Amino acid sequence: MNASQLEQSDPGISTDVLSAPLRVRFDYTRSVGPTIGAFLTGLRARRVVGVRGSDGRVLVPPSEYDPVTAEPLTEFVDVADVGTVQSWTWVRDTLPGQPFDRPFAWALIKLDGADSALLHAVDVASPEDIVTGLRVRARWAERTEGSIRDIVCFEPGETSTATPDSDTDAEPVTMLTTPVDLDYKHTASPQESVYLRGLAEGKLIGARTDAEGKVYFPPRGANPTNGLPTNDFIELSDHGTVTTYCIVNVPFLGQRIKPPYVAAYVLLDGADIPVLHLVLGCDASEVRMGMRVKAVWRPREEWGFGLENVDHFEPTGEPDADYDTYKHHL
C-alpha cells in the first residue's frame, strides 16, 4: 500500500500520516495472595523469603505453584540478603523509573540459601567493577513498605547490613499498587490518519476494500479476511443502532461518569463493524439491543483528532431497528 493508492480512491484526501505523543498513566492495584504476600511482608521487615519446592530447591522470588508438580507451595524459607552474581548486563543510558539516573548493572543474583536467581540492580561505577561470581549484598531502603523497591539495589560486599524488623504482629501485605507510566509516540496509518482528520472536521469516516467489501469503522489498514488495503473511504451517518451493551455499576479509579451508565457497541448506519461508545440521555435500564441512537458532538471549539469529539450517543426516539439488520454484528 502506498500514497498513490489512497489518492486513487479520493484525490481530495490527504495522504500525510498523523503522529502525536501519547502518555498513559494509572495505578495498577492487585491482591497479592499468600505466597507473594509472604515475600513482600518479608521485604518490609528487611528479610528475604523464598519457598521450598517439591524437589527441595528454594525459589526466590517465591513461586506460587511448584514448577515440577504444579501444586501450591506453602513451605516458606528465609534466605540471606547476600549472594553471588550469576550473570549481568550494563546499563549505560538510563531511563525514567529505573533505580538510578546514572549507569548501573542489572544482574541475576543467587542469594545464599536460594537455588534460583533474583533480578535486581547492582550499584557499581563501571562495567569493569562487576563480574560473574561477584559477591554482593542488599542495600535496604531507610523506610520499607512491602515492595521489591525495599531493596534499593545490591552493592559489592560479603556481609549483610540489614537490621531486620522484629515486629511480627504487623499486618501482612495483601495488596500491591504499581504505578504504570507509558510515554510514547503513536504514528497513525494512512487510513487511520484519514479517519482522524475526518473527526477533526466533524465527519465519521469508514473504509472498505471496494464496493463489495465490508465498511470498517474505524478504518483498518487492511481487510482482516483477505489482506487487501481498505482505501475506499465512506462518510458515515452519525446515527446508529445499539447491538450489545453493558451497564457499568461498579466505580473505579479515574472514572469520569457516576454509575450507573452504559457502554455500548453502536453500529453506525452504513458500517459493518460496531464501535464502542457511551450511551447517555436516558436511564441505563432503558438501553436495549436495537435501540436507535445518534451522536452528541462536543462544542466545535473542543474538537481534536479523536473520537472524543463525540461526547456520547443518545436515543433518537425512532422505533427500534429490526433484529435482522444487526444480528450479524452481535
Salt bridges, closest charged atoms under 4 A:
ASP55 OD2 - ARG57 NE 2.92
GLU75 OE2 - ARG52 NE 3.07
ASP78 OD2 - ARG47 NE 3.03
ASP93 OD2 - ARG92 NH2 3.12
ASP112 OD2 - ARG135 NH2 2.79
ASP123 OD1 - ARG102 NH1 2.71
ASP123 OD2 - ARG139 NH2 2.93
GLU155 OE2 - ARG137 NE 3.32
GLU155 OE1 - ARG139 NH2 2.90
GLU158 OE1 - ARG135 NE 3.07
ASP181 OD2 - ARG23 NH2 2.59
GLU192 OE1 - HIS186 NE2 3.30
GLU201 OE1 - LYS203 NZ 3.55
ASP232 OD2 - ARG208 NE 2.90
ASP238 OD1 - HIS239 ND1 2.97
ASP269 OD1 - ARG292 NH1 2.80
ASP311 OD1 - ARG298 NE 3.33
ASP311 OD2 - HIS312 ND1 2.54
GLU314 OE2 - LYS294 NZ 3.98
GLU318 OE2 - ARG292 NE 3.51
ASP320 OD2 - ARG288 NE 2.70
ASP324 OD1 - LYS327 NZ 3.21
